[in-house]
Amino acid sequence: MKKFKAILIVFIALAMVLTSNAQSGLTAKQIQQKSIEVTRVKGTEAISKMTIINQNGQERVRQIAVITKLYDNGNTEKKLIRFSAPADVKGVGFLTYDYNTKDDDKWIYMPALRKTRRIISSESAKSFMGSEFSYADMTLPNIDEYSYKLLGVESVKDISCYKIEITPINEDVMDANGFSKKVTFIGKSDFVLRKAVYYDLFEDKEKVMEVESIIEVDKTSHKYRFGKIVMINIQNGRKSISQIEKIQFNPNIPDDYFTTRYLER
Amino acid sequence: MKQLCFFLGLLVLNIPLFSQSLFESSFTSGDSNKKKFQIYGYIRSNVFANETDYRSVFGETSIKLETKSFKFGNAFSEIRIKQNLLGNGLSSKVDFREGYVNLYLSDFDFRIGRQIIVWGRADGFNPTNNLTPQDFTAFSPDEDDKRLSNFVLSCTYNFHPYKLIANWVPVYKPGILPFKKTNLPEGIIWGANDFPPYKLSESNYAIKLSIEKASFDGSVSYFNGYHKLPGLCYESNDSLNQQVYLTAHHTQIIGFDFSTAISNYGLRGEFAFSNPSQKKAQFGSVPKSQLEYTIGLDREWGNFNLITQYIGKYVIDFHAYGMSANGVHNPFTNQLTIWNKMIYGQQNKLSHSISLRPSLSLVHQTLSCEILSLFNITTEEIYVKPKIAYKLSDNLTLSAGAQLYQGPENTLFDILSKGLNAGFFECKVFF
């Protein structure tokens, strides 16, 4: 019996080592790729709230409606964002064609202009509507524009995560996205991002993003959205919270929705 | 009264068929299962003053009413109540700015009612934008307040990536020119306007075919109707009965515009050829045929944005000397001819202008600084409008700036400078 137990322990240990090897066999870039893949949902409709809190604790709240849909075998994500509150931004909308391998196409509709305007996508580092989130945070990154280094495994809120250092491949990418490097923590079991630490262009720690909840939107394909994200700017003490209030998985959103016709409605 | 009834009608509108889409349900209010409409708007106080005088001091309330999106559309209305504090006694004005119903029927979208339509992809200077007029005498920090609405029946047929838009404007509405307040010589009075009668045959219409591709947007357009800018005419039956009046001219305008991105730059262009039906008119009250073109680049560097444009005009069959049609030198009618050339920007055969709009967003997009400027190289006219706006909160914005026109004698900007040059301050609360 003792012999059997010993064999069993050796077998389990061997299995764990093999599993570990299989996981660690993934490169940092592959882990990042998987992390992007698990958030590529065929189609969603969501109502979100973005709360911007300044260093004095004053809050500004934006109500946002978002629809997304994948095209070109998942290589393009079309996204329409529309603000429904507060009154000074009500009706403002963004339409984005987020490509994997080239610059995005973007349009903005501002009720005061009464027309849709094409905007240039090079300034992804810009703050999104005055929040600590940048436009780059609102779109999926082009994976080939960064280099990746696996720093090890670390737990975030008791979830074992891959710790990966992501560095822009050149200064143009660095300037465009507004960070010199980013350290991300990606769940080992589900490849969902749990935390990211951003370093500014002077390589000082600038922002920490924590994912407080995730929603499995597509239960068949195991695709996720971040239910609540908190971005804290440790340099200026500001904080922004993005929280999904309602979300529906809907791969059949009409293509018409991703046109200026709906942006202007 | 009719306007008020329309507004109240929207308030009590009971629409049974609301859409089920989560995204669409959010358009009018956050939790729209209960609300069938939403009321929002602003209250503002404005002061416009130059070095010595107040130009305009007013308080204004804007009430916007928007119904929830129902299965086939929705409705929107805006009323502005303005009280001017200058002049003899307090004067209040209720402006039914917009009120329309949207209908969405399959690939067809209709918008019917009083509305403002803006065409053209260039920034601010749009030769293809001819459907609804402008008020050149308006005092406001917001350029949109210069736009005036009119009743339009608009139909859009969507067949992505194309859109075919047809607009019908049954009643002519002119722009408001800065000449009405001009002191006329003794013995000359402002007479009744000579505008088209309310007849079906006299209505305006326009069509536009747009293409919207991922990398390129563009459109071709055609306008047929009375031009939004009226001309000035003069009538003299005898030395005791002389009058100046506004008159409208019929024209056809073919337009083209586009926008695209080249590397980190946005490239936009807009072109229009206008051909008035009436070839000869007294005192230049009908302009010559002309070609207008705007081409511009824009670029962002972080929080700084710059839009630069070249704006040109070529007047066909241009005659430099403004003389009365009967060949008689009359100082006033010559002046009238000059004014008409100003209105239509036809003082020269070729004219060249540059516009610049640098803008900067600071303090987490709560402080914005912008300078809108136009320099007409040919006539040496300059318009500059610097503006700083600070959002104290989501609901409260403070703005300060100036609107400054300058030009040589007998230019439009010289006239505008006398009535409109002012610094301004605005306090605006959104609700």
Chai-1 contact restraints between the chains, C-beta under 6 A:
chainA,res_idxA,chainB,res_idxB,connection_type,confidence,min_distance_angstrom,max_distance_angstrom,comment,restraint_id
A,E45,B,L22,contact,1.0,0.0,6.0,A-B,restraint_1
A,E45,B,F23,contact,1.0,0.0,6.0,A-B,restraint_2
A,I47,B,S26,contact,1.0,0.0,6.0,A-B,restraint_3
A,R60,B,D394,contact,1.0,0.0,6.0,A-B,restraint_4
A,Q63,B,G30,contact,1.0,0.0,6.0,A-B,restraint_5
A,A65,B,F23,contact,1.0,0.0,6.0,A-B,restraint_6
A,A65,B,S26,contact,1.0,0.0,6.0,A-B,restraint_7
A,I67,B,F23,contact,1.0,0.0,6.0,A-B,restraint_8
A,S84,B,S26,contact,1.0,0.0,6.0,A-B,restraint_9
A,P86,B,D394,contact,1.0,0.0,6.0,A-B,restraint_10
A,A87,B,Y40,contact,1.0,0.0,6.0,A-B,restraint_11
A,A87,B,F430,contact,1.0,0.0,6.0,A-B,restraint_12
A,D88,B,F430,contact,1.0,0.0,6.0,A-B,restraint_13
A,Y97,B,A214,contact,1.0,0.0,6.0,A-B,restraint_14
A,D105,B,A214,contact,1.0,0.0,6.0,A-B,restraint_15
A,A112,B,D144,contact,1.0,0.0,6.0,A-B,restraint_16
A,R114,B,V118,contact,1.0,0.0,6.0,A-B,restraint_17
A,K115,B,V118,contact,1.0,0.0,6.0,A-B,restraint_18
A,R118,B,S259,contact,1.0,0.0,6.0,A-B,restraint_19
A,I120,B,A261,contact,1.0,0.0,6.0,A-B,restraint_20
A,I120,B,N264,contact,1.0,0.0,6.0,A-B,restraint_21
A,I120,B,G266,contact,1.0,0.0,6.0,A-B,restraint_22
A,I120,B,E300,contact,1.0,0.0,6.0,A-B,restraint_23
A,S122,B,N264,contact,1.0,0.0,6.0,A-B,restraint_24
A,E123,B,E300,contact,1.0,0.0,6.0,A-B,restraint_25
A,G130,B,H364,contact,1.0,0.0,6.0,A-B,restraint_26
A,G130,B,Q365,contact,1.0,0.0,6.0,A-B,restraint_27
A,K246,B,L22,contact,1.0,0.0,6.0,A-B,restraint_28
A,Q248,B,L22,contact,1.0,0.0,6.0,A-B,restraint_29
A,T259,B,H160,contact,1.0,0.0,6.0,A-B,restraint_30
A,T260,B,E212,contact,1.0,0.0,6.0,A-B,restraint_31
A,R261,B,N158,contact,1.0,0.0,6.0,A-B,restraint_32
